[in-house]
Amino acid sequence: MPPRKDDASVETLREAARTFMDATSLRQAARDIGMSPTGLRGFLDGAAPYVKTERKLRAWYLREAQRQVQAVSPEAANNALRLLVGHFAAGFARETTLELVDVLERRCVDSQTPVPAWIAEVRGWYSE
């Protein structure tokens, strides 16, 4: 099966695994990914992953991405959006925020990515 257009590249997987390892440890990262510490070290050092290893890395990457997205609070998302639209007048800022939330939700649906829980709450704040 050819890779999907939105699949993470091996370099993206490598960088994500390296960042995760730096935040935890080699052993913890390997355990969470489902591979040996030696195998993870080799991958981080530039070795091409075996097919089975790449599948484990992709599955871990998707789990980790979903966990991080779901961990964003509605307040944090709202603050980020307010920062992005802060230079608009109040009415335009509200409309632009709703448009951004719509685009983010649509991209989640299009890419078959779970829609973050904060989207509905933030939309509700601006739709009233």
Buried (B, 14 or more C-beta within 10 A) or exposed (E): EEEEEEEBEBEEBBEBBBEBBEEEEBEEBBBBBBBEBEBBBBBBEEEEBEEEBBEBBBEBBBEBBEEEBEEBEBEEBBEEBEEEBEEEEEEEBBEBBBEBBEEBBEEBEEEEBEBBBBBEBBBEBBEE
